[in-house]
Amino acid sequence: MTFTGLRGTSRLTDNCCVNVAFFGDQLYAMTETNVVRRIDPENLKGIGEGVNLTDCMIAVNTASAHPHVLEDGTAINLGSQYKHKGGPHYCFVKIPPSNGNEG
């Protein structure tokens, strides 16, 4: 599957084959881009379309596929940003644990 219409990107694939991790109670497959894909932990099938982290107000162009998940479910990850006014740089991404809401 190819994603079209993602902000700043015309062709990204959903080849999330590097790692899987729980963000709260939701399982996601990921690779070294800013697109992750939610999957069903029972059958490992994809749920919905890929999620672009930029659309979730996380301003990164790439993100590591190896987040560190804290005991409370908070995920900490390393990303990079290319279009910052100070030039390209690394940034930490903090994703709070799920509060029981879908999405």
Biotite code that builds the C-alpha atoms (Angstrom):
import biotite.structure as struc

atoms = struc.array([
    struc.Atom([0.000, 0.000, 0.000], chain_id="A", res_id=1, res_name="MET", atom_name="CA", element="C"),
    struc.Atom([1.231, 3.512, -0.770], chain_id="A", res_id=2, res_name="THR", atom_name="CA", element="C"),
    struc.Atom([0.140, 6.514, 1.244], chain_id="A", res_id=3, res_name="PHE", atom_name="CA", element="C"),
    struc.Atom([-0.668, 9.616, -0.754], chain_id="A", res_id=4, res_name="THR", atom_name="CA", element="C"),
    struc.Atom([-1.558, 13.026, 0.478], chain_id="A", res_id=5, res_name="GLY", atom_name="CA", element="C"),
    struc.Atom([0.557, 12.822, 3.641], chain_id="A", res_id=6, res_name="LEU", atom_name="CA", element="C"),
    struc.Atom([1.959, 16.206, 4.551], chain_id="A", res_id=7, res_name="ARG", atom_name="CA", element="C"),
    struc.Atom([5.164, 16.879, 2.655], chain_id="A", res_id=8, res_name="GLY", atom_name="CA", element="C"),
    struc.Atom([5.226, 13.429, 1.100], chain_id="A", res_id=9, res_name="THR", atom_name="CA", element="C"),
    struc.Atom([3.777, 12.004, -2.041], chain_id="A", res_id=10, res_name="SER", atom_name="CA", element="C"),
    struc.Atom([5.002, 8.407, -1.751], chain_id="A", res_id=11, res_name="ARG", atom_name="CA", element="C"),
    struc.Atom([5.612, 6.595, 1.516], chain_id="A", res_id=12, res_name="LEU", atom_name="CA", element="C"),
    struc.Atom([5.087, 2.903, 1.874], chain_id="A", res_id=13, res_name="THR", atom_name="CA", element="C"),
    struc.Atom([3.637, 1.124, 4.864], chain_id="A", res_id=14, res_name="ASP", atom_name="CA", element="C"),
    struc.Atom([6.620, -1.212, 5.050], chain_id="A", res_id=15, res_name="ASN", atom_name="CA", element="C"),
    struc.Atom([6.743, -1.064, 8.865], chain_id="A", res_id=16, res_name="CYS", atom_name="CA", element="C"),
    struc.Atom([8.982, -4.088, 9.262], chain_id="A", res_id=17, res_name="CYS", atom_name="CA", element="C"),
    struc.Atom([11.587, -2.977, 11.812], chain_id="A", res_id=18, res_name="VAL", atom_name="CA", element="C"),
    struc.Atom([9.856, -3.157, 15.204], chain_id="A", res_id=19, res_name="ASN", atom_name="CA", element="C"),
    struc.Atom([6.564, -3.375, 17.061], chain_id="A", res_id=20, res_name="VAL", atom_name="CA", element="C"),
    struc.Atom([5.746, -1.619, 20.325], chain_id="A", res_id=21, res_name="ALA", atom_name="CA", element="C"),
    struc.Atom([2.779, -0.858, 22.521], chain_id="A", res_id=22, res_name="PHE", atom_name="CA", element="C"),
    struc.Atom([1.817, 2.779, 22.929], chain_id="A", res_id=23, res_name="PHE", atom_name="CA", element="C"),
    struc.Atom([-0.550, 2.514, 25.855], chain_id="A", res_id=24, res_name="GLY", atom_name="CA", element="C"),
    struc.Atom([-2.823, -0.415, 25.013], chain_id="A", res_id=25, res_name="ASP", atom_name="CA", element="C"),
    struc.Atom([-2.380, -0.130, 21.237], chain_id="A", res_id=26, res_name="GLN", atom_name="CA", element="C"),
    struc.Atom([0.226, -2.088, 19.262], chain_id="A", res_id=27, res_name="LEU", atom_name="CA", element="C"),
    struc.Atom([2.054, -0.335, 16.422], chain_id="A", res_id=28, res_name="TYR", atom_name="CA", element="C"),
    struc.Atom([4.475, -1.543, 13.752], chain_id="A", res_id=29, res_name="ALA", atom_name="CA", element="C"),
    struc.Atom([7.125, 0.946, 12.714], chain_id="A", res_id=30, res_name="MET", atom_name="CA", element="C"),
    struc.Atom([10.161, 1.625, 10.605], chain_id="A", res_id=31, res_name="THR", atom_name="CA", element="C"),
    struc.Atom([12.599, 4.563, 10.465], chain_id="A", res_id=32, res_name="GLU", atom_name="CA", element="C"),
    struc.Atom([10.049, 7.074, 9.124], chain_id="A", res_id=33, res_name="THR", atom_name="CA", element="C"),
    struc.Atom([7.415, 9.263, 10.760], chain_id="A", res_id=34, res_name="ASN", atom_name="CA", element="C"),
    struc.Atom([4.638, 6.840, 9.731], chain_id="A", res_id=35, res_name="VAL", atom_name="CA", element="C"),
    struc.Atom([3.535, 4.055, 12.086], chain_id="A", res_id=36, res_name="VAL", atom_name="CA", element="C"),
    struc.Atom([0.822, 1.467, 11.543], chain_id="A", res_id=37, res_name="ARG", atom_name="CA", element="C"),
    struc.Atom([-1.570, 0.234, 14.216], chain_id="A", res_id=38, res_name="ARG", atom_name="CA", element="C"),
    struc.Atom([-1.940, -3.548, 14.254], chain_id="A", res_id=39, res_name="ILE", atom_name="CA", element="C"),
    struc.Atom([-4.221, -5.998, 15.998], chain_id="A", res_id=40, res_name="ASP", atom_name="CA", element="C"),
    struc.Atom([-2.181, -7.929, 18.603], chain_id="A", res_id=41, res_name="PRO", atom_name="CA", element="C"),
    struc.Atom([-4.404, -11.010, 18.162], chain_id="A", res_id=42, res_name="GLU", atom_name="CA", element="C"),
    struc.Atom([-3.918, -11.555, 14.420], chain_id="A", res_id=43, res_name="ASN", atom_name="CA", element="C"),
    struc.Atom([-1.230, -8.951, 13.494], chain_id="A", res_id=44, res_name="LEU", atom_name="CA", element="C"),
    struc.Atom([-3.430, -7.449, 10.775], chain_id="A", res_id=45, res_name="LYS", atom_name="CA", element="C"),
    struc.Atom([-3.293, -3.721, 10.158], chain_id="A", res_id=46, res_name="GLY", atom_name="CA", element="C"),
    struc.Atom([-6.039, -1.541, 11.629], chain_id="A", res_id=47, res_name="ILE", atom_name="CA", element="C"),
    struc.Atom([-6.956, 1.404, 9.431], chain_id="A", res_id=48, res_name="GLY", atom_name="CA", element="C"),
    struc.Atom([-4.418, 3.448, 7.525], chain_id="A", res_id=49, res_name="GLU", atom_name="CA", element="C"),
    struc.Atom([-0.920, 4.387, 8.604], chain_id="A", res_id=50, res_name="GLY", atom_name="CA", element="C"),
    struc.Atom([-0.573, 7.198, 11.135], chain_id="A", res_id=51, res_name="VAL", atom_name="CA", element="C"),
    struc.Atom([1.720, 10.073, 10.193], chain_id="A", res_id=52, res_name="ASN", atom_name="CA", element="C"),
    struc.Atom([3.225, 11.433, 13.431], chain_id="A", res_id=53, res_name="LEU", atom_name="CA", element="C"),
    struc.Atom([3.325, 14.902, 11.851], chain_id="A", res_id=54, res_name="THR", atom_name="CA", element="C"),
    struc.Atom([-0.470, 14.820, 11.648], chain_id="A", res_id=55, res_name="ASP", atom_name="CA", element="C"),
    struc.Atom([-0.471, 14.164, 15.418], chain_id="A", res_id=56, res_name="CYS", atom_name="CA", element="C"),
    struc.Atom([1.344, 17.466, 16.059], chain_id="A", res_id=57, res_name="MET", atom_name="CA", element="C"),
    struc.Atom([4.752, 15.770, 16.350], chain_id="A", res_id=58, res_name="ILE", atom_name="CA", element="C"),
    struc.Atom([7.047, 17.751, 14.057], chain_id="A", res_id=59, res_name="ALA", atom_name="CA", element="C"),
    struc.Atom([9.526, 15.093, 12.915], chain_id="A", res_id=60, res_name="VAL", atom_name="CA", element="C"),
    struc.Atom([10.602, 13.972, 9.477], chain_id="A", res_id=61, res_name="ASN", atom_name="CA", element="C"),
    struc.Atom([11.930, 10.628, 10.710], chain_id="A", res_id=62, res_name="THR", atom_name="CA", element="C"),
    struc.Atom([11.634, 8.704, 13.964], chain_id="A", res_id=63, res_name="ALA", atom_name="CA", element="C"),
    struc.Atom([13.499, 5.751, 15.383], chain_id="A", res_id=64, res_name="SER", atom_name="CA", element="C"),
    struc.Atom([11.721, 2.402, 15.259], chain_id="A", res_id=65, res_name="ALA", atom_name="CA", element="C"),
    struc.Atom([12.955, 1.671, 18.794], chain_id="A", res_id=66, res_name="HIS", atom_name="CA", element="C"),
    struc.Atom([11.006, 3.743, 21.338], chain_id="A", res_id=67, res_name="PRO", atom_name="CA", element="C"),
    struc.Atom([11.620, 3.301, 25.045], chain_id="A", res_id=68, res_name="HIS", atom_name="CA", element="C"),
    struc.Atom([8.346, 2.640, 26.842], chain_id="A", res_id=69, res_name="VAL", atom_name="CA", element="C"),
    struc.Atom([8.270, 3.669, 30.505], chain_id="A", res_id=70, res_name="LEU", atom_name="CA", element="C"),
    struc.Atom([6.399, 1.782, 33.247], chain_id="A", res_id=71, res_name="GLU", atom_name="CA", element="C"),
    struc.Atom([3.385, 4.136, 33.001], chain_id="A", res_id=72, res_name="ASP", atom_name="CA", element="C"),
    struc.Atom([3.104, 3.534, 29.232], chain_id="A", res_id=73, res_name="GLY", atom_name="CA", element="C"),
    struc.Atom([4.744, 6.793, 28.136], chain_id="A", res_id=74, res_name="THR", atom_name="CA", element="C"),
    struc.Atom([6.867, 6.240, 25.017], chain_id="A", res_id=75, res_name="ALA", atom_name="CA", element="C"),
    struc.Atom([10.082, 8.221, 24.493], chain_id="A", res_id=76, res_name="ILE", atom_name="CA", element="C"),
    struc.Atom([11.631, 8.184, 21.034], chain_id="A", res_id=77, res_name="ASN", atom_name="CA", element="C"),
    struc.Atom([14.306, 9.950, 19.012], chain_id="A", res_id=78, res_name="LEU", atom_name="CA", element="C"),
    struc.Atom([13.344, 11.803, 15.853], chain_id="A", res_id=79, res_name="GLY", atom_name="CA", element="C"),
    struc.Atom([14.948, 14.193, 13.415], chain_id="A", res_id=80, res_name="SER", atom_name="CA", element="C"),
    struc.Atom([13.688, 17.412, 11.948], chain_id="A", res_id=81, res_name="GLN", atom_name="CA", element="C"),
    struc.Atom([15.025, 18.888, 8.711], chain_id="A", res_id=82, res_name="TYR", atom_name="CA", element="C"),
    struc.Atom([13.079, 22.126, 8.299], chain_id="A", res_id=83, res_name="LYS", atom_name="CA", element="C"),
    struc.Atom([13.748, 23.799, 11.654], chain_id="A", res_id=84, res_name="HIS", atom_name="CA", element="C"),
    struc.Atom([14.794, 27.456, 11.607], chain_id="A", res_id=85, res_name="LYS", atom_name="CA", element="C"),
    struc.Atom([18.045, 26.458, 13.342], chain_id="A", res_id=86, res_name="GLY", atom_name="CA", element="C"),
    struc.Atom([18.815, 23.803, 10.736], chain_id="A", res_id=87, res_name="GLY", atom_name="CA", element="C"),
    struc.Atom([18.530, 20.018, 10.910], chain_id="A", res_id=88, res_name="PRO", atom_name="CA", element="C"),
    struc.Atom([18.600, 18.547, 14.391], chain_id="A", res_id=89, res_name="HIS", atom_name="CA", element="C"),
    struc.Atom([17.556, 15.623, 16.572], chain_id="A", res_id=90, res_name="TYR", atom_name="CA", element="C"),
    struc.Atom([14.586, 15.871, 18.915], chain_id="A", res_id=91, res_name="CYS", atom_name="CA", element="C"),
    struc.Atom([13.008, 13.699, 21.566], chain_id="A", res_id=92, res_name="PHE", atom_name="CA", element="C"),
    struc.Atom([9.400, 12.632, 21.093], chain_id="A", res_id=93, res_name="VAL", atom_name="CA", element="C"),
    struc.Atom([7.239, 11.929, 24.146], chain_id="A", res_id=94, res_name="LYS", atom_name="CA", element="C"),
    struc.Atom([3.974, 10.065, 23.547], chain_id="A", res_id=95, res_name="ILE", atom_name="CA", element="C"),
    struc.Atom([1.783, 9.930, 26.664], chain_id="A", res_id=96, res_name="PRO", atom_name="CA", element="C"),
    struc.Atom([0.069, 6.679, 27.621], chain_id="A", res_id=97, res_name="PRO", atom_name="CA", element="C"),
    struc.Atom([-3.379, 5.933, 26.231], chain_id="A", res_id=98, res_name="SER", atom_name="CA", element="C"),
    struc.Atom([-6.263, 7.354, 28.215], chain_id="A", res_id=99, res_name="ASN", atom_name="CA", element="C"),
    struc.Atom([-8.699, 4.746, 26.924], chain_id="A", res_id=100, res_name="GLY", atom_name="CA", element="C"),
    struc.Atom([-9.682, 6.723, 23.803], chain_id="A", res_id=101, res_name="ASN", atom_name="CA", element="C"),
    struc.Atom([-9.569, 5.189, 20.361], chain_id="A", res_id=102, res_name="GLU", atom_name="CA", element="C"),
    struc.Atom([-6.975, 6.554, 17.898], chain_id="A", res_id=103, res_name="GLY", atom_name="CA", element="C"),
])
